[in-house]
C-alpha cells in the first residue's frame, strides 16, 4: 500500500516524507483544488525529498477545457519538471463534450518523455467514465487519480472498484478526496486499490501579532500537510 500526499509547499512535502508517505504530489493553492507550483518550489522540493516527487500541472482553477496558450504553458511546465529531475507529472484535459481531449493530452504526455504521468481528477468530470478510462490508458498514463465521480472517494468506491476491474492491471487506479485515517482502510477494502491519495492537511494559526481588524480574510495561517496526520494514515493503511 502506498500513500500519496498532496503537498502545497516544500514544508508540506517534507512533512509528508517525515510521516511515511510513499510519494508526494506537489501543488500550489490546494484550497482551489491545486495549481502548478512555482519553479523554485519544485526545485527546492526535488533537492530535499528522498521519496518520489510528482508535480501537478494545472494552469488555473475551474474546469479542464484548455486553450492553446494554456496548453503551451502546461507543456513548458512539464519540460521544467523533466529538467529538474522530477519523477513524474500529474495532468489532464477534457474537451467541451466531457471527453478526454486526446489531442492535447497526447502532446502533454509526449512532453513528459520518460517520467511518469498520472491523469488527475479531470477524469471525474468526464461524461462516460468507462470510455474515459480506456482513453487514459491509451495515452500511456501509469496512474489515474479519481474520486469515482463523487465528492468523496468513499462515496465513489463502487465505481472505483469497477474501474480497477476494467483496467485489468494496465493502469493504477488511485482513490482520492475526503480520505482520512478513519476511512482509509475501509476505502482500500471497498475498492481493492493499492495506492491512495490524501492531503493530510491542517490550518496552522497565524504567527502575526499585528492584525488589522478590517482585513480578517487576509490573516489566516498556512494550510499545511501535518506529519502526525500522515503517520496516522500510513498506520491505518497497514493490514
Steps between C-alpha positions, in 0.01 A plus 500: 500500500631843400379830641538801270471837671388816323751752632448873441850616598852379566413485870196282425709273278758452775222432752361233266840338473559509875159348563572201277327587173618304199465784249429873486274681255630857519258782426406854595161640607363179645187691602425543126550133425869548428698699243852470357758605761779745425830401341682573826258290704546205263878537504521520878269202549707295255819591686363402841274199439620140498160361400349527149383848401214558258395854408147616424470666159191721514525862386181633659203413716166408349423248229744293292420639155823670392594725209825498303680748726409306814622178341825667401545616860437145623745356248770741617430420865534130420834566330612683814409198712694271268804730513489516880498123533144448627370145497173588331224747425127506562287631214169480315278681250145455374321623191175698508292181479656350811731253329875472555664746260725246335678744269605739775577223747719312253711815467532539876587133555759525222660797675538286814718256309619219725375635833174372648158645423193495723167610349331717763140556611398665175393139450220551752336755270501267199156407365582130458753377758547158340581650161717762669698225675574331168614836362730563798651154454551571129692816592753286682434639848622281783239607751154658532396712798123492553226541759274278292314806376377586849586766758693241701679182402295301752181606323660411168641167619263279295605665172867498602480125555341460155775711343769285662335191356473664156866608510621138544837621623567722199497813718495575872175640639560725803200618708514850641269765659382510858749236615582488872655251739145405603389384156816409309495131595132472407570678171780259415277203584203635302701577188793259497733795436869470586575872488299773676526879477442742791602850603529444878478875543423728789468876541786646699436803720636827371824617663421865431468725806376798298148425372300784341138442610345584160709250301434174681458306174869556425635385834454125508790272580665262254326186376758221532525121490540373855760240598277332757207478260724342239627250758144417603404439138801277441426298816135461404594367155702211637327159499 
